[in-house]
Amino acid sequence: MPMKAVIVAATTAEKAKKRYPGESKGFVEEMRFVAMKLHTRDQAKEGEKEVKEPEEKAVTKWEPTIEGYLKFLVDSKVVYDTLEKIIEETAYPSYAEFRNTGLERSASLAKDLDWFKEQGYTIPEPSSPGLTYAQYLKDLSQSDPQAFICHFYNIYFAHTAGGRMIGKKVAEKLLNNKGLEFYKWDGDLSQLLQNVRDKLNKVAEEWTREEKNHCLEETEKSFKLSGEILRLILS
């Protein structure tokens, strides 16, 4: 092959490589890049989405209610219960990688809801946003592991970032700065997250480029379903 053709081929391959931002750092960085683009500028500096829903405003502008927050906690627990059961039952071998990561939230949420009950609050029944998302995850986990892993990543990692900001805001406005168990982790959170990043990257190494893209394409659905649960805080 002439030298010029070799250079052109190499340049074409290089361009193809650059089509996936973050790819050189591993697949989790690709997922993070796509997720950040779906934030608004109020939420993240990389955000590109326009503010259309109340929960898409900066957390500093939120006006939460205790009733709404309890609905959010209850529906969140339905989702985390479902995620943890899916991982435990392992419809696909790759799910076993994500057992006992330290990011699990069901037990923490159970403690928080017990605390609210002790304070005299009525704990609501799960509502449509949480039940709908839980059923979607169940169905997806059986038939589409790449799309399911997208939700797994976005749910757990978003809670450790924006989720903690929301918890702090609610605690300041409604709970006299009480820190809930939902926002506490045993051990070094940054190390727990890194361990899960490594596992996600390892699992994704077995995927084709098409499967990776399919996972990334599910991000918008993940944000939509999570956003409907978040919106409960402002109800």
C-alpha positions in Angstrom: 0.0 0.0 0.0 1.4 3.4 -0.9 2.6 5.6 2.0 -0.1 8.2 1.3 -2.9 5.6 1.5 -1.5 4.3 4.8 -1.6 7.9 6.2 -5.1 8.4 5.0 -6.3 5.1 6.5 -4.6 5.9 9.8 -6.2 9.4 9.8 -9.7 7.9 9.1 -9.2 5.4 11.9 -8.2 8.2 14.2 -11.3 10.2 13.3 -13.5 7.2 14.0 -11.9 6.8 17.4 -12.6 10.4 18.3 -16.3 9.9 17.7 -16.8 8.5 21.2 -15.8 11.2 23.8 -14.1 9.6 26.8 -13.5 6.2 25.1 -9.7 6.3 25.8 -10.4 6.4 29.6 -12.8 3.5 29.6 -16.5 3.0 28.9 -17.7 4.7 32.2 -16.2 7.9 30.9 -18.3 7.6 27.8 -21.4 7.1 29.9 -20.5 10.1 32.1 -20.0 12.3 29.0 -23.4 11.4 27.6 -25.1 11.9 31.0 -23.5 15.3 31.6 -24.8 16.6 28.3 -28.4 15.7 29.4 -28.1 18.1 32.4 -29.1 21.7 32.2 -26.5 24.5 32.5 -28.0 25.2 35.9 -27.1 21.6 37.0 -23.7 21.2 35.4 -21.2 23.2 33.4 -21.2 20.6 30.6 -25.0 20.6 30.5 -26.7 21.3 27.2 -30.4 20.7 28.0 -32.9 23.6 28.3 -34.8 23.8 31.6 -38.4 22.4 30.9 -39.3 20.7 34.2 -39.3 22.0 37.8 -36.7 19.4 38.9 -34.3 20.6 36.1 -33.7 23.9 37.8 -30.7 24.4 40.0 -31.2 22.7 43.4 -30.7 26.1 45.1 -34.0 27.2 43.5 -36.1 24.3 44.7 -39.0 24.6 47.1 -39.4 21.1 48.5 -42.3 19.9 50.6 -42.1 17.2 53.3 -45.0 15.4 51.8 -43.4 15.4 48.4 -40.0 14.3 49.9 -41.6 11.3 51.6 -43.2 10.3 48.2 -39.7 10.6 46.6 -38.1 8.5 49.3 -40.8 5.8 49.1 -40.6 5.6 45.3 -36.8 5.7 45.4 -36.9 2.7 47.7 -39.1 0.7 45.3 -36.5 1.3 42.6 -33.5 0.5 44.8 -35.3 -2.6 46.1 -35.8 -3.7 42.5 -32.2 -3.0 41.4 -30.8 -4.9 44.3 -33.0 -7.9 43.7 -32.1 -8.0 40.0 -28.4 -8.0 40.8 -28.9 -10.7 43.4 -30.9 -12.9 41.1 -28.4 -12.4 38.2 -30.3 -13.0 35.0 -26.9 -12.4 33.2 -23.5 -13.4 34.7 -22.2 -9.9 34.4 -24.7 -8.7 37.0 -22.9 -10.7 39.6 -20.0 -8.2 39.4 -22.3 -5.6 41.1 -23.2 -7.4 44.2 -22.3 -5.8 47.5 -20.6 -2.8 46.0 -21.3 -0.6 49.1 -23.5 1.7 47.0 -26.7 -0.2 47.8 -29.4 2.1 49.3 -32.5 0.0 50.2 -31.5 -0.6 53.8 -30.6 3.0 54.3 -33.9 4.1 52.9 -35.8 1.7 55.2 -34.1 3.2 58.2 -35.0 6.8 57.1 -38.6 5.9 56.5 -38.7 4.3 60.0 -37.4 7.5 61.4 -40.1 9.6 59.7 -42.7 7.2 61.0 -41.3 7.7 64.5 -41.7 11.4 64.1 -45.4 11.0 63.4 -45.4 11.3 59.6 -47.7 9.1 57.5 -45.6 7.1 55.0 -47.3 7.1 51.6 -47.8 4.1 49.4 -45.5 3.8 46.3 -46.8 5.9 43.4 -46.8 5.6 39.6 -43.3 7.0 39.0 -41.5 4.5 41.2 -43.7 1.6 40.3 -43.3 2.3 36.5 -39.6 2.6 36.7 -39.2 -0.6 38.8 -41.3 -2.6 36.3 -39.3 -1.2 33.4 -36.0 -2.2 35.1 -37.4 -5.7 35.8 -38.3 -6.2 32.1 -35.1 -4.6 30.8 -32.9 -6.7 33.0 -34.2 -9.9 31.6 -33.9 -9.0 27.9 -31.4 -6.1 27.5 -28.3 -6.2 29.8 -26.6 -3.3 28.1 -29.6 -1.0 28.5 -30.0 -2.2 32.1 -26.4 -1.4 33.0 -27.0 2.1 31.7 -29.8 2.6 34.3 -27.7 0.9 37.0 -24.8 3.4 36.4 -27.0 6.5 36.2 -29.1 5.7 39.3 -26.3 4.9 41.6 -23.8 7.5 40.4 -26.3 10.4 40.1 -27.3 9.8 43.7 -23.7 10.2 44.9 -23.5 13.5 43.1 -26.6 15.6 42.5 -28.5 13.4 44.9 -26.4 14.5 47.8 -26.9 18.1 46.9 -30.7 17.5 46.9 -30.4 15.8 50.3 -28.5 18.7 51.8 -31.0 21.2 50.4 -34.0 19.3 51.8 -32.2 18.8 55.2 -31.6 22.6 55.4 -35.2 23.6 54.4 -37.3 20.8 56.1 -35.3 18.7 58.5 -33.3 21.1 60.7 -30.1 19.9 58.9 -30.7 16.2 59.9 -28.6 14.0 57.7 -30.5 11.0 56.5 -29.0 7.5 56.0 -29.8 7.7 52.3 -26.9 10.1 52.0 -24.3 8.1 54.1 -22.1 5.3 52.9 -19.9 2.9 54.9 -16.3 3.4 53.9 -14.7 5.9 51.5 -17.3 6.8 48.9 -14.8 7.8 46.3 -13.1 4.4 46.5 -16.5 2.6 46.4 -17.3 4.5 43.2 -13.9 3.7 41.7 -14.4 0.0 42.4 -17.7 0.1 40.6 -16.2 2.1 37.7 -13.6 -0.6 37.3 -16.2 -3.3 37.3 -18.3 -1.4 34.7 -15.3 -0.9 32.5 -14.5 -4.6 32.8 -18.0 -5.7 31.8 -18.1 -3.3 28.9 -14.8 -4.7 27.5 -16.8 -7.7 26.4 -19.3 -5.6 24.4 -19.2 -4.8 20.8 -19.2 -1.1 19.7 -22.9 -1.5 18.8 -23.7 -2.8 22.2 -21.9 0.1 23.9 -23.7 2.6 21.7 -27.0 0.9 22.6 -26.2 1.3 26.3 -25.4 5.0 25.8 -28.6 5.6 23.9 -30.6 4.4 26.9 -29.3 7.4 29.0 -32.1 9.7 28.0 -34.7 7.1 29.1 -32.9 6.8 32.4 -33.0 10.6 33.0 -36.7 10.7 32.1 -37.8 8.0 34.5 -35.5 9.3 37.3 -36.7 12.8 36.7 -40.3 11.8 37.3 -39.4 10.4 40.7 -37.3 13.5 41.5 -40.3 15.7 40.6 -42.2 14.2 43.5 -40.1 16.3 45.9 -41.6 19.4 44.6 -45.2 18.1 44.6 
